[in-house]
Amino acid sequence: MSVPQLDAQREAFAEASRFRSDLYACQTAHRDELFELTDAMLCADGPVRTPVDLTLLAEHRRGHGALYAALNHGRIDVARLRRTLAAVPQPKAADDRLVLAVDVSNWLRPDAECSADRLFCHTFGRGRGQHLMIPGWPYSFVAALESGRTSWCQLLDAVRLGPEDDVAEVTAFQVRRVVGDLIAGGHWCEGDLDILVVFDAGYDAPRMAYLLDGLPVEVLGRMRSDRVMHRPTPSLKEYAEAHPRVGRYPKHGKEFRFAKPETWGEPDAATVQVTDRYGTARAMAWDRLHPRLTTRSAWIDHDGELPIIEGTLIRLEVDRLPGGGDPLPLWLWSSATGMSGYDVDLRWQAFLRRFDLEHTFRMIKQTLGWTRPKLRTPAAADRWTWLIIVAHTQLRLARPLAEDVRRPWERPMKPSRLTPARVRRGFRNFRPALPCPARAPKPSRPGPGRPLGSKNQRPATRYDVGKTVRRPESIIERDRIRP
């Protein structure tokens, strides 16, 4: 083993040890059980099916009663844990820029009538074009992305969306908090490139840019193919030449309809790249385009004149898709303006890296068993979610320490190319060398439990599913609701 590899392993060991000590300090009630439960999750052979199975492992020295007591009544200092996650080494893009991805993943609970705060979660059916709305708990995740094709990312925060929450406002507050923690952790300083925050089509990118105004961030989001935007407002001289008879000075420029190429005009930047997975990728960009906002829907509560939010519109077209589907054009909007062709290529390549977060969702669901427990209360689900996040973070920090423990039919992989699931296979081998601050359990006897033959005298409360707050649809209705 070379000297640089030894140095990397020493640094990884020190960072993993520091994180485990800080994690134990963040758990303020039932900390020993929560810590051992996380270790058991990482040392289990195969996917986690149920949490109670983890109590049978040697790394878990307590019984199943302690497990459920910790999940139901344990306490985690979430604010401190967020700062701890933001303080670990963060992945960066090729231009040494932090790239954050925001997306929602659902914990489906269709049969949990006694669980509160469930919403109708959008899921895709088995058939083509089928969309199902299933009750569950939606969680908004923020993660830092790596460069290049990889299944790794650093989960930084998770927020459960409630029945009264506005998704855009909650997400904006979440991103503000994460960016503040990253700045406090020394990952961004004055003079660095703005942090790139990537959203999918479920978010309105211009609105997110407005809500995140004042932060050192650049918003990049996918746009629907039926959107209409407007060019910059012409100057007084240009307007007078185009309209000699004068008239009211316009607030918006000419329309730019995504579905009508005759309204596009010449792009301000155009690039062509040859890729292995997508063939030839052709990108065109138009500078300073903005949507025409109205006092409806998300802007119904806005007071005063509606803002003009300008950005760069990017259209990406490729020859093929890796899965063999029909390669439809991809529309992106960035809150930055004045981009060159090089900047345009960096933006659409960064957006494609957003799909690395989908690999993380699949891993924490299928391997770590995020959605496996049948927990009743949302608070217990939140604790289990944070345990999943810290377990995934330990895998990422221990990545240089792991050896390739592969199946006989699997191909060998370089240590730098190991996936999270393959790093987890070897976690049990080097766990004894890591600090374990959890104390040994005290001997105790099980409680008497419910008397034999008695019935439950306190039936659980049933809860409705869905939103509990309705947004006003008109200005008159808004003014009537306001005090």
Disulfide bonds with the S-S distance in Angstrom:
none
